[in-house]
Amino acid sequence: MLQIDIEACIGCGVCESTCTFGAIKVEGGVAVVGDTCTLCGSCVDVCEVGALSIEREEKVTQGNLADWSGVWVYAECRHGRLAPVALELLGAGRKLAEKRGVSLSAVLLGSKIEGMAEELIAYGADKVFVVDDPALASFTDDAYGNALSALAKKHRPEIILAGATAIGRSFIPRVATTLATGLTADCTDLAIRDEDGALLQTRPAFGGNIMATIVCPHTRPQISTVRPLVMKPLVRDAGRKGEIIKVNLDSALLKPRVKVLNSVVEDLDRVNLSEADIVVAGGRGLENEKGFAMIRELADVLGGAVAASRAAVDSGWIPYPHQVGQTGKTVAPKIYIACGISGAIQHLVGMQSADTIIAINRDADAPIFDVATYGIVGDVFEIVPMLIAKFKDRKSA
């Protein structure tokens, strides 16, 4: 907790002006801390008289951390198919495992999942733990959470990765709680720290305004969920050899407290951003919903999909399924055309993995140009119609 030495405090107000959360107020000539304090420590750093300090609980190390070894990937499968994010995580996990000098394993949970283990080996896994049980035919938090937790307790991996999907976000926190360890959600980058081998987990923080790198120094495993389409899968190698380990767990662990009555597969969204090779996106610079008619026309000419920034969606110009960014979809097309998008970090985390980024913005200092492969400074209402005309002429020719 934040401690204030009222005898040392001179009521200068520097801490109050520094606190971005409005958690400190100077009242009666003395600083007073409120409930919104996040213990970020910025006030402690600027207090010249040393009146502020943070008292933290002493961390207790979880036994010998060297007993935990190996990188695991939860291989999510849905409706008889591996989720693409599972293959993407194997690509990321391969790099981490090689850096640590350990094996890379996949964990496959479900019912009637024969054949998927070989596919995971082809995409980089050294081992695949398979729990094939009728009790896992339908996803439930407790059954899947208990299964993964039991395996982790027995085999002690140092790192567990899972997709930040609806399923991953639902049951992985249960696993972290059961194992009494930390969890970093919605990661966009993973790396190994050279000096001690800790997992560096990077994710957007403070509403996406900064990127935070988080470590879990005192407990294992280090657990991260990763946004789909952020990592790149390895090239499939049908000749790779690996070990498939079939596991039978206690039926009591797999007995869920929730009964799934029915599972309905929705029709594929017409806005299939995740699989589009070309995405044309519009932002606040389009000024109104009529501007998106122009964006749709360009996307149709190119055979691409239409996307939008959060600002455009919040303004009601286009429905939410088109939103790309931290609170929307993540895309990794071959070409991403950003029209009238400034490039706030909340948007960048959802599209910066595109192979080629083309930015059109009248503000030459817009952050979008920092990540763009090609940048056009100008009015979207002049440039986009010119592009449409040129592409139509090219297609007719």
N, C-alpha and C positions, 0 to 999 in steps of 0.2 A: 504494500500500500504506500501511497505518497505521504511522506511525513513533512510537516511544516514546523520549523523552530520559530515560535512566535517572538522569542526574545531576540533572535538574530534578524528576523524579517524587518525590513525598513519600509515596506509598503510602496516600493518604487513603481510597481505595475508592469515591469518588463515581462514577468511570467504570464500575466493576464493577456498581454498583447501577443505573446508568442504562441499560446495554446490555441491550436486550430479547432479544438472541440468545445471551446467555451467552458472548460471545466474549472477554471480558476478565476476567482474574483477577489479584488482587494476591498475589504470591508472593514471600516474602522481603523484603517492604516495597517492592516495585516492581511496576508493572502489566505483565502479560504478555498478548499478544494470541494468540488461537487461530485455528484454521482456519475457524471459522464466521463470521468478520467479514465484513460486507457493505459496508463503507466508507460507512455511512449518515451518519457524522459527528456523531452525537449525543454521543459521548464527548468529541470535540474541543471541542464547544460548552460543556460543563460543566466542563472542566478549568481551574481558576482559576490554575494556575501555568504553563500553556502547555506542558506536557510532551508533549502529543499533537498530531500533525499528520498530514495525509494527503498522500502524494506521488502525484500522478496523472500519467499519460502525457499529453504535449502532443497535443492534437487537431490533426489535419491536415485543413484544409478541402479539399473535393473540387472543385478548380477554381473557376470563376465560377458561383455558385449562380443568378445571374440568367439563365443560359443554359437553365435548366429552367423550363418554364412549362406550365400547364394542369393540370386535374384529370381523372384517369382512374378509371373504375369497371370492375372485372372482372365482366362479366355472365355469371354462372354459369348454365349450362343443363344439365338432366338429363332424359334420356329424352324428348327432343324438346320440352321445356318450359322456359321461363325460370324460374329459382328466384326466389321472391318477394323474397328478400333483395337481388337485383340491382336491382329497382325501388325498394326502400327506400333503397339506397345512392345511386341517382340523385337521390332527393329530398334527401338529405344533401349530395351532391356539388354539386347546383345552388346551395345556399346558400354553400358554400365557394368555388365558382367565381365567383359574383357578388361575394363579398367581396374576392376577389383580382383581379377584372376580367379573368378568363381564360375560355377555353372549357371545356366539360364533354364528355368523350368516354367512350364505352363500348368495351370490348374483348370481342369475341365469338369464342370458340374452339370448334370442333367440326366435325362432319360432317353435311351435309344440314340446315343451319340457316337456310335461306331463310325470309324473312318475319319473323324475330325482330328484325332490325335496325330495321325500321319501328316495331315496338313499343317499342323502346328510345328512339327519337326522340320518340314520343308521350308517353313518361314523363320527358322532360327532356333527353335527350342532344343535343348539337349535332353531334357526329360519332360514327360507329360504325366501328371497325376490325374487319373480318370476316376471319378466317382459317378458311376452309371447306376442310377437307382430310380424305380418308379415314383418314389416319394419326391423326387426332384423334377418331375415332369412339368409342374407349374412353379414359377418363381414365387418364393415367399422369403421375407427378410430373415426369419428365424432359422429356417431349414438351411438356406444357403450360407447364412452367417455362421451357424454352428459348424457346418461342414468345413468351410475355409479356416475357421479358427482352430478346429481340432487338428487339421493338417499342419497348420503353422506351429502349433504348440509342440507337435511331435518332431517336425523336421527343422524348425528354427531358421527360416530364411531371414536375411538381414534387410531385404527390400521386398515390398509387395506393391505391384502396380496394377491399377484397374482403370477402366474407362470412366470418364465423368459423364456417364449416360444416366438415364432414369433408373436403371437397375443398379449400376455402380454407386450412384449417389444415395441410393436407398439402403443398401445393406453393408457397404464397406465401413461406414461409421460404427456399425454394430461390432464388426470385426476388431476395429481399433480399440473400442471400449472393452471388449472381452479380453483382448491381449494387453490391456493397460499400457497402450502406447499412443503416439501422436498420429495425426492424419493431416495432410495438406491437400486441400481440394482444388480442383480446376487448375492444375498446373499447366504451364505452357512451355516449360523448359526443365530439363533434369541434367545434373552433372555430378561428378564425384570430386570432393575436395581432396587435393593432393596430400595435405599434411596428415589427415587422420582417416581418410576414406569415407567420411560422412556424405550422405546424399544431400546435394544442394537442390532444393525444390523451389522453383520460381513461379509465382502466380500474381495476377493483378490484385492490388490491395487499395483500400480507401476509395471504394467506388470506381476502381480502375484508373485512378489518377497517378499511381506509381506502381512499379513492379517490385514486389518483395521477394527476397530469397530466404527461405526458411530451412532450418536444420533441426534434427531431432537427436541431440547429443547424448541423452541419458537412457533412452529405451530402445528396444528393438521388438519387432521389425519397424523399419521406416516405411510408412504407408503413404502412397500418393494416388490420387485420381487425376487422370489426364484428359483434357478435352479431345474429342475425336478430331481427326484431320490436322492435328498439330504436328504429330510425328510421322515419319516416313517408314513404310514397311520395307523389309529387305526383298531382294529379288528371289522369287521362289526357286528352290533347289530341290527337285524331286529326288535327287540322289543322296541327300543328307541322311545320316543315320542317327538314331536317338533311342532312348529307352522309354517304353510305355509302362507305367506302373498303375495297375488296377487296384483300387482301394475299396474295401468294404468297411463302412462305418456303422457304429451302433445305431440301430433303427430308431432308438429313442431320440438321438440327436436330430434326425431328419423328420421327426413328426412335428409338423407346424401347428401353431395355435390358431392360424387363420386358414380357412377353407376357401379355395378359389372355386367359385361356382361356374364361371364361364370366362373364356378368353376370346376376345374379338380382335381380329386383325383388320385394321383400318385400310381403306383404299389408299394407295400411294398418293401423297400430296401432289397436286398439280405443280406446285412450286418446289421442284426437286433440286434445290440448290446444292445439296451435298454431292450429287453426282454430275453436276453440269461442268463441262469443260470450259465454257465461257460464261462469265457472270457480269452483267451490267448493273451497277448500283447507283442509286441516287441519294442525295442528302439534302440538308437544309438549303443548299444553294439553288434547288429547283423551285423554291419559293411557294409552291402550292401543288395540289394533287394533279393539276393539269400538266405539270412538268413531267410526271411519270408516264404520260402517254407517249412522250418523246423517247423516254428510256425504254419502254416496252417495244417501240418500233425498232430501235437499234438492236435490242436483244433478239427480236424476231428475225431481223435481217441476218444476224450472225448465228442464229440457231442456239442462242444462249438463254439463260434464266435471268429474271429480274430480282435484284436485291435492294436493300435500303439500310440506311443508318438508323439508329434509335431515334434521332431527332425527327426524321421524316415519319417514322411509325407513330411516335408520341403526338405528332401534329395531326394525325388522322389521315395522312395522304395515301397510305398504303397499309394493308393488314400486317399483323405481327408475323405470320409465317415467312415473310420476306426479310425479316430483320437479321442482320449479320453483326456479330460482336459479342461482347462479354455476356450480355443477357439475351442473346439470340443464337443463331446458328454459326458454326465454324465451317468455312469453306476453303478448299484448296484447288481451285480450277487452274487450267493452263493459262487462262487470261482473265484478269479482273480489271474492269474499267470502272473507275470511281469518278462519278460526275457530281460536282458540287458538294463533295465531302471533305471536310477540313482535315480529318485524320486524328481525332481524339483517340487516346490509347484504348478506350473501351471498344472502339470499332476495329482498331488495328489487330487486336488479339484474335479477331475472328476471321481475318483474311490475309494476314501477312505471309502465310505459307504458299500463296499463289505463285506459280512459276513466273508469270509476267504481270506486273501491275502498271496500268496506265491511268494516270491521274489528270483530271481536267478541273481547274479551279482558277478563279480570277485573282486569288490572293497568292502571290509568288512565295510568301513566307508560310503557307499552310503546312502543317506537319506531315500531311499525306505525301508531300514531295520527298520527304526524308526516306520513305520506304519504296517509292515508285521506281520502276524500271525506266519508264518514260513519263515525262511531265509536260503538260500543255497549259500554259498560263493564258487564260482568256475566259470569255463568257460562254458557259455551257449552251446557252440558247443560240449561239452562233456556230459553235464548233460541232456540237452533236448533229444538227441537221446536215452539216457539210459531210460528216462521216457517213451518215445514213445514205446520202446521195451517192457518195463515192462507192460504198459497198454495193448498193443496188446496181450501179453501172458495171461494177466488176462482175457481179453475178450474172447479169444479162449478157455480158460479153463472153 
